[in-house]
Amino acid sequence: MIADVLTDAGSRMDRAVEAAKDDFATVRTGRANPQLFQRIMVDYYGSPTPLAQLASLNNPEARTLVINPYDKSALKAIEQAIRDAPNLGANPTNDGTIVRVTMPELTEERRKEFVKLVRTKGEDAKVHVRGIRRKAKDDLDALKSDTGEDELARAEKELDALTRAHVDQIDEALKRKEAELLEV
């Protein structure tokens, strides 16, 4: 029973770390990155559709992204969705067959804003991991009558080590993203 609780907590924490890394990838740096556009939803015939399902994304240059829609009638909707995307600051151009997005150079002030945003996302991820730890601790406490106190104390130490390891992974990803953001 204790092993099941720890395994479940570990897998949920792994998913939380991966979600945090994916969330960090959506914050733009000075380069154009197709991952920035993964969460953009396009109003396609009345239903929100992820951009990646409507078009292929190519990165021919460092600050340019070319979006080639599968359905040319979606060009205007794709262009509007990119223009409306928060924290992107991109201005797409449409030549009738493709959408070309040139990312503007980030100012130092904007870079600092993005660092604050990434830190907030990192802190939210750590809070989520700690929430998973709290639930697992409650599950372990519920097993108190079935198991001995020594086993329970050992399991709690394992849970704390697991939590610490996952928080460290989030901190490491956060440091990498901050360095990437502050790189000129």
N, C-alpha and C positions, 0 to 999 in steps of 0.2 A: 504493500500500500504506500509506504513512504517513497519507494523508488518511483512509483507511478506519479505521485505528486511532483517530485523533483524533475522527472522527465517531461511532464506536461509543462511545468514552469519554464524549463530550459528551452523547449521548442517555441513557446509563446514569446519568450525573451528574444530568441533568434529572429523571429518574424518582426518583432518591434525594432530591432537593430537594422534589419534590411529595409523596413519601411522608412526609418530615419535616413538611411543612406539614399534611398530613392527620393525622399523629400529634399535632401541637400542638393541632389542633382538638378532639381527644377529651378534652383536659384542661379541666375545667369552670372557668368564671369565675363571677361573681355572677349572671349571666343564664342562663336556660334556653335552650339552643340545640339544635335537632334533630340537629346533627352529633355531639353528645355521645353520642347513642344509636345511631349508625351501626354501631358495632362490637359492640353487645350481641347476643349469640346466645341465642335462646329455644329451649328443648327442646320442639319441636313434633312430636308423635306419634313421639317417639323419635329424631328427628334434629335437630341444631343448625341453626337457621335464623336469618338476620339479621332483626332487628326490623323494618327498613324493608320487608321482603318480606311481613310479616304484618299491618302496620297503617299507617295514615296518621298523620303527626305534625304537629300544629298548635301554634303558639306564640301563644296569645291575649293573654298578659301577659308582662312581663319575666321573672318568675321561675316561670311556670307553663307546663307543656307538657301538651297533651291528646293521648292516643294512642287512636285509634279503630281497633280490630282489624277485619279483614275477616271473620274467623271468631270469633264471640263465645265459642266454646268454648276459645279460647286465652287468655282474659282472665287466668286464674290463673297460667298459665305465663309470660305477659308480665310480670305483676306480680312474680312471684318472680325472674325474670331481672334486672329493674331493681333489685330489693332486693339481689341478690347481686353486682351490678356493683361492682368495686373503684374507689376514688377518686371515687365519684359522690355518696355520702351522701344520696341521695334516698329519700324514703319515699312510694311510690305508693299511691293510694287507688282502689278499684274500686267503681263504682256499678252494675254489672251490664251496662252497655253500653259504657262508656269507662273508660280508666285516666287519672287525673289525677295528674301529678307536680308537686309544688311543691318547688323547689330552696331549701334553707335558706341563709340569709345566711352568707357565709364570714367566719370570724374572721381576724384578722391572722396568727395562727400558722399557720392552715390555708393562707392565701394564700402564705406563705413556703415551706411544704412543697411547694405546687404549683409555685412558681418553681423550687425545687430539682429537682423532677421534670422540668419543661420543659427546664431546663439540661442534665440528664442525657440526655434524648431528643435535644437539639440536638448534644451532644457525640458521641453514638452516630451521628447522621447524618453529622457531619463525618468521623468515623473511616471510615464507609462510603465517602464520597466519596474520601478519601485511599487507601482500598483499591483503588478503581477506578483511581485514578491510578497506583498501584504496578503493577497488572496491565498497564495500558496502557504503562507505562515498560518492563516486561519484554517486551511485544510489540514495542516499538520497538527494544529491544536485540537481539531476535532477527533484526531486519531489517538489522543492522549490516553484514553481509557483502554485501547487495544494494544498499545505498545509501551515499552519501558521509557523512563525519563532519559536514560543514557542515549538510547537510539534517537529519541526526539531531539535532544541537544546536538547530537552529531548531524542529524538531518538539517537542523537550523543553521549550523555552521556551513554545511555544504550549500544551502540556499543563499547564505550571505556571500559566499565565495562566487557562486554563480552570478548573483546580482552585481557584484563588484566587477567581474570580468566583462559583463555586458555593458555596464556603464563606462568602463574603460574603452571598449570598442567604439561606443558613441563618441566619447571624448576624442579618440584618435581620428575618427572620420571628420569630426568638427574641426580639429586642428588642420587637417589636410585641406578642407574646404576654405577655411580662413586664409591659409597661405596662398591658395589658388586665387582667392578674391583680391588679396592685397598685392599680388604680383602685377607689376605694370608692364 
